[in-house]
C-alpha cells in the first residue's frame, strides 16, 4: 500500500523545519523569523519589499518564504521546474529561491519536505546530516 501525499500548506513549513535535528526558529535580518540549524539560516520569512511585487497590482507580496538551496545549480533547477518557486533580481547571486506561502498548495507536502530538508542539509554540519539522512 502506497502513502498518498497531500498538498502542501503554509503551516507545513514550520512542522517540517521544526522536526529536523538541531533546528530552531530564531530571528535574522533585523526581525525576520528564520529557521536555523546551528546558527545558520536555511528558511526566512521575508518582509514585504519593493523587489518582490505582484506584477498585476504592483503590491508588495507579504507572504514570501526564502529557501536557501545548496548551490546555484540547485536554485536554477528549482526555479525552472513546474512549481511555484521563483527568483528575483535581488537574489541574482544568492542561492535563495522564493515562494509565496499562498501558492504552496501547488506542490505536494512530500515535495516541500524534500526541498526544506535539502536546504537544511546544505547549512547543517556534515555529521548532523549523516546522522539524520545516512551516507
C-alpha positions in Angstrom: 0.0 0.0 0.0 1.5 3.4 -1.0 1.0 6.5 1.0 -0.6 9.3 -0.8 0.8 12.8 -0.2 -1.5 15.7 0.3 -1.0 19.2 -1.0 1.4 21.4 1.0 0.1 24.1 3.3 1.8 27.1 4.9 1.8 25.5 8.3 3.8 22.6 6.9 6.8 24.8 6.7 7.2 25.1 10.5 6.2 21.5 11.1 8.9 20.2 8.6 11.6 22.6 9.7 11.0 22.0 13.4 11.2 18.3 13.0 14.7 18.4 11.6 17.6 17.9 14.0 19.4 20.9 15.5 16.9 23.4 14.3 15.4 26.5 16.0 13.1 29.3 14.9 15.1 32.4 15.5 15.4 35.9 14.1 17.7 37.3 11.5 17.9 40.2 9.0 16.6 42.5 11.7 13.4 41.0 13.0 12.5 38.3 10.5 11.5 34.8 11.7 14.2 32.4 10.4 14.7 28.7 10.7 18.3 28.0 11.6 20.4 24.9 12.1 23.4 25.5 14.4 23.0 29.3 13.9 22.8 29.2 10.1 19.6 30.2 8.4 18.0 27.9 5.8 14.4 29.4 5.7 13.5 33.0 6.1 10.0 34.6 6.2 10.8 37.7 4.1 9.3 41.0 4.9 7.4 42.8 2.1 9.9 44.6 -0.1 9.7 46.6 -3.3 11.9 44.0 -5.0 9.1 41.4 -5.0 5.8 42.7 -6.1 2.6 41.4 -7.8 3.1 42.1 -11.5 -0.6 42.9 -11.9 -1.2 45.2 -8.9 2.3 46.4 -8.0 1.6 45.5 -4.4 4.5 44.1 -2.4 4.0 40.4 -1.6 3.6 39.9 2.1 3.7 36.1 2.3 7.2 35.2 0.9 9.4 32.4 2.2 13.0 32.4 1.1 14.5 28.9 0.9 18.3 28.6 0.7 19.3 26.0 -1.8 22.6 24.1 -1.7 24.1 26.0 -4.7 23.2 28.0 -7.8 22.7 24.8 -9.8 20.0 23.6 -7.4 18.5 27.0 -7.4 18.2 27.1 -11.2 16.7 23.6 -11.3 14.1 24.5 -8.7 13.2 27.8 -10.5 12.9 26.0 -13.9 10.8 23.1 -12.6 7.0 23.2 -12.8 6.3 24.6 -9.3 5.7 27.9 -7.6 9.3 28.7 -6.7 10.9 31.7 -8.4 13.7 34.2 -8.1 14.1 37.9 -8.4 16.9 40.2 -9.5 17.7 40.9 -5.8 18.7 37.3 -5.4 20.7 37.0 -8.6 24.0 36.0 -6.9 22.4 34.2 -3.9 21.2 30.6 -3.9 17.9 31.5 -2.3 14.6 31.0 -4.0 11.3 32.5 -3.1 7.8 31.0 -2.8 4.5 32.6 -1.8 3.0 30.8 1.1 -0.4 31.2 -0.6 0.9 29.0 -3.5 2.3 26.1 -1.5 -0.8 24.1 -2.4 0.6 23.8 -5.9 3.0 21.1 -4.7 2.7 18.0 -2.5 3.8 18.1 1.1 6.4 15.4 0.3 8.0 17.7 -2.3 8.0 20.6 0.2 9.6 18.3 2.8 12.3 17.3 0.3 13.1 21.0 -0.6 13.2 22.1 3.0 15.4 19.1 4.0 17.8 19.8 1.2 18.0 23.5 2.4 18.7 22.2 6.0 21.3 19.7 4.8 23.1 22.5 2.9 23.6 24.5 6.1 23.8 21.8 8.8 27.1 20.3 9.9 28.0 17.2 7.9 28.0 15.0 11.0 24.4 16.0 11.7 23.3 15.4 8.1 24.9 11.9 8.1 23.3 11.1 11.4 19.8 12.1 10.1 20.0 11.1 6.4 22.8 8.5 6.4 25.6 8.5 3.9 
